[in-house]
């Protein structure tokens, strides 16, 4: 009887479609469940990653003031808006430079030659132009000098400072913060560098000592102090006496030296009313060429 009922059931036309539909429904349910499980796992992993990154950030943040990375890696720029239209007419006097470059670094003033401690920058067309900050920093001095015109001094990191002289006008104040490329004023003329016409006299200094700006244009500001320190160390090593020289006793002479013989001589006075470069000024641009 059981076999007979089974045979009758198998002969039903609706049996096979019903079986196919049941199997298909089971397959669809399995696929849907698998997809939902995958999405849940993916969301859990994403949330876990965000939590780990946030925890790492909070761990590294110690509450100390962060130093801007871009400011440390700023490259020294020419203090002009359009570098292609600018040209250097007076160079920095470098004792190791060629004779031609040394001659172009001499400034004639009152029938005397002075060594330039910076560079004079002009436009090729001789027109006035805007002077910009070569590096970001703090304006530490703004003044008017009888020889060099309006002068601005800006201090930067690593004991680096820049000086901008021969300005027709000034658009910043002492104590203000400036960003690289900010306009400081416009180029003008001064009494000391009359031969340069409308120009800006630009100086680059490390620990107060002038260095050649042309050697560092386009270079990171940190490289300025590094190279100056390396040069100072090299000079010290060259000045250290050898062991043999240190054992020699100095010769003692009873004869008076030149300084003792000339103690009564008076130094030559400058012409009355004549302006001379002020070495203590922030814009003490040059020294006398002997």
BABATOR-111400 format. One line per 2 residues: number of its first residue (from 1); for each residue x, y, z of C-alpha. Coordinates in steps of 0.1 Angstrom, whole numbers, plus 5000, padded with zeros to 4 digits. Last residue first. Example, Ala and Ser with C-alpha at 12.3 -4.5 7.8 and 13.67 -1.06 7.14 Angstrom:
BEGIN
2 = 5137/4989/5071 | 5123/4955/5078
***
This chain:
BEGIN
290 = 5913/5984/5014 | 5876/5979/5007
288 = 5856/5995/5035 | 5828/5974/5049
286 = 5792/5971/5037 | 5755/5967/5044
284 = 5751/5980/5079 | 5714/5977/5075
282 = 5706/5965/5110 | 5728/5993/5122
280 = 5759/5988/5143 | 5782/5992/5113
278 = 5768/6026/5103 | 5779/6034/5068
276 = 5794/6069/5065 | 5776/6102/5061
274 = 5799/6133/5055 | 5792/6164/5076
272 = 5828/6171/5083 | 5851/6149/5063
270 = 5861/6119/5083 | 5889/6122/5110
268 = 5923/6106/5106 | 5933/6087/5137
266 = 5954/6106/5162 | 5990/6095/5167
264 = 6003/6095/5203 | 6001/6057/5207
262 = 6021/6051/5176 | 6053/6037/5191
260 = 6034/6014/5215 | 6013/6001/5186
258 = 6043/5995/5164 | 6060/5973/5190
256 = 6086/5983/5216 | 6119/5964/5215
254 = 6126/5942/5245 | 6118/5911/5226
252 = 6107/5878/5240 | 6105/5849/5216
250 = 6076/5825/5222 | 6085/5790/5235
248 = 6080/5761/5210 | 6060/5732/5224
246 = 6027/5743/5206 | 6044/5744/5172
244 = 6054/5707/5175 | 6019/5696/5185
242 = 6003/5714/5156 | 5984/5746/5159
240 = 5946/5747/5155 | 5937/5774/5129
238 = 5928/5750/5101 | 5906/5730/5124
236 = 5888/5763/5135 | 5883/5773/5099
234 = 5867/5739/5090 | 5845/5742/5121
232 = 5833/5776/5110 | 5826/5764/5075
230 = 5806/5735/5088 | 5786/5758/5111
228 = 5778/5782/5082 | 5768/5752/5060
226 = 5743/5739/5087 | 5730/5774/5095
224 = 5720/5780/5058 | 5708/5744/5052
222 = 5680/5749/5077 | 5664/5776/5055
220 = 5659/5750/5027 | 5675/5759/4994
218 = 5659/5777/4964 | 5682/5808/4969
216 = 5710/5796/4992 | 5742/5804/4974
214 = 5727/5836/4959 | 5721/5849/4995
212 = 5758/5851/5003 | 5762/5852/5041
210 = 5762/5881/5065 | 5769/5874/5102
208 = 5742/5882/5127 | 5738/5846/5139
206 = 5732/5837/5103 | 5724/5866/5079
204 = 5709/5871/5045 | 5709/5906/5031
202 = 5687/5921/5004 | 5691/5956/4989
200 = 5659/5964/4970 | 5662/5984/4938
198 = 5653/6016/4919 | 5687/6029/4907
196 = 5716/6005/4913 | 5742/6033/4909
194 = 5726/6052/4938 | 5734/6025/4963
192 = 5744/6045/4993 | 5720/6074/4989
190 = 5689/6053/4985 | 5663/6044/4958
188 = 5630/6025/4959 | 5616/5990/4960
186 = 5580/5986/4973 | 5568/5973/5007
184 = 5567/5942/5028 | 5544/5921/5006
182 = 5538/5886/5020 | 5556/5859/5000
180 = 5567/5838/5030 | 5544/5846/5059
178 = 5548/5876/5082 | 5543/5879/5119
176 = 5541/5915/5133 | 5565/5927/5160
174 = 5577/5957/5141 | 5552/5969/5116
172 = 5545/5960/5080 | 5536/5979/5048
170 = 5568/6000/5043 | 5575/6025/5015
168 = 5602/6034/4991 | 5624/6006/5003
166 = 5662/6008/5000 | 5668/5980/5025
164 = 5654/5945/5032 | 5673/5925/5059
162 = 5669/5888/5065 | 5676/5868/5097
160 = 5686/5832/5104 | 5693/5820/5140
158 = 5678/5785/5132 | 5643/5799/5128
156 = 5635/5833/5113 | 5641/5870/5121
154 = 5629/5898/5099 | 5647/5932/5095
152 = 5631/5961/5075 | 5649/5992/5063
150 = 5637/6024/5048 | 5665/6043/5031
148 = 5701/6030/5031 | 5720/6062/5038
146 = 5698/6082/5061 | 5682/6051/5076
144 = 5645/6048/5082 | 5634/6021/5106
142 = 5615/5988/5110 | 5630/5961/5132
140 = 5620/5927/5146 | 5595/5916/5119
138 = 5588/5879/5128 | 5592/5850/5104
136 = 5583/5834/5071 | 5610/5834/5045
134 = 5619/5856/5015 | 5593/5882/5025
132 = 5582/5903/4995 | 5592/5935/4978
130 = 5568/5950/4953 | 5582/5965/4922
128 = 5594/5999/4909 | 5604/6002/4872
126 = 5640/5998/4858 | 5628/5976/4829
124 = 5651/5947/4839 | 5638/5949/4875
122 = 5662/5954/4903 | 5679/5934/4930
120 = 5709/5946/4950 | 5727/5918/4968
118 = 5741/5916/5003 | 5772/5924/5024
116 = 5786/5947/4996 | 5822/5956/5000
114 = 5828/5993/5000 | 5848/6014/4976
112 = 5856/6051/4985 | 5852/6082/4964
110 = 5821/6093/4984 | 5803/6060/4977
108 = 5814/6033/4952 | 5799/5999/4959
106 = 5820/5968/4952 | 5803/5934/4946
104 = 5806/5936/4908 | 5844/5938/4912
102 = 5843/5907/4934 | 5823/5888/4908
100 = 5849/5897/4881 | 5878/5888/4903
98 = 5863/5853/4909 | 5847/5844/4943
96 = 5866/5831/4973 | 5867/5865/4991
94 = 5829/5868/4985 | 5814/5903/4982
92 = 5777/5898/4977 | 5766/5909/4942
90 = 5753/5942/4928 | 5731/5942/4897
88 = 5710/5911/4905 | 5681/5907/4881
86 = 5643/5905/4884 | 5618/5898/4857
84 = 5620/5860/4861 | 5617/5863/4899
82 = 5582/5879/4897 | 5569/5887/4932
80 = 5603/5897/4946 | 5623/5889/4978
78 = 5641/5860/4961 | 5631/5828/4978
76 = 5647/5807/5005 | 5631/5773/5007
74 = 5607/5766/5035 | 5613/5732/5052
72 = 5609/5743/5088 | 5578/5764/5080
70 = 5562/5735/5061 | 5566/5712/5091
68 = 5547/5735/5115 | 5559/5729/5150
66 = 5534/5712/5173 | 5526/5726/5207
64 = 5528/5699/5233 | 5496/5681/5244
62 = 5512/5646/5242 | 5494/5637/5209
60 = 5510/5604/5201 | 5485/5584/5222
58 = 5455/5603/5208 | 5466/5596/5173
56 = 5471/5559/5180 | 5437/5556/5197
54 = 5420/5573/5166 | 5438/5549/5142
52 = 5427/5519/5163 | 5391/5531/5165
50 = 5390/5537/5128 | 5403/5502/5121
48 = 5378/5486/5145 | 5349/5504/5128
46 = 5361/5492/5094 | 5365/5456/5106
44 = 5330/5455/5121 | 5315/5469/5090
42 = 5332/5443/5068 | 5320/5415/5092
40 = 5284/5427/5090 | 5285/5430/5052
38 = 5298/5394/5049 | 5271/5380/5071
36 = 5244/5398/5051 | 5258/5384/5019
34 = 5259/5348/5032 | 5223/5350/5045
32 = 5211/5362/5011 | 5229/5334/4994
30 = 5215/5307/5017 | 5179/5320/5014
28 = 5182/5320/4977 | 5195/5284/4977
26 = 5166/5273/5000 | 5141/5290/4977
24 = 5155/5273/4947 | 5153/5239/4963
22 = 5117/5245/4972 | 5108/5257/4938
20 = 5124/5227/4921 | 5105/5203/4944
18 = 5072/5220/4937 | 5079/5219/4900
16 = 5086/5182/4903 | 5054/5173/4923
14 = 5028/5194/4903 | 5023/5168/4876
12 = 5014/5140/4900 | 5027/5106/4889
10 = 5053/5105/4917 | 5024/5106/4942
8 = 5007/5076/4926 | 5039/5057/4928
6 = 5043/5066/4965 | 5008/5056/4973
4 = 5013/5022/4957 | 5046/5017/4975
2 = 5029/5023/5008 | 5000/5000/5000
***
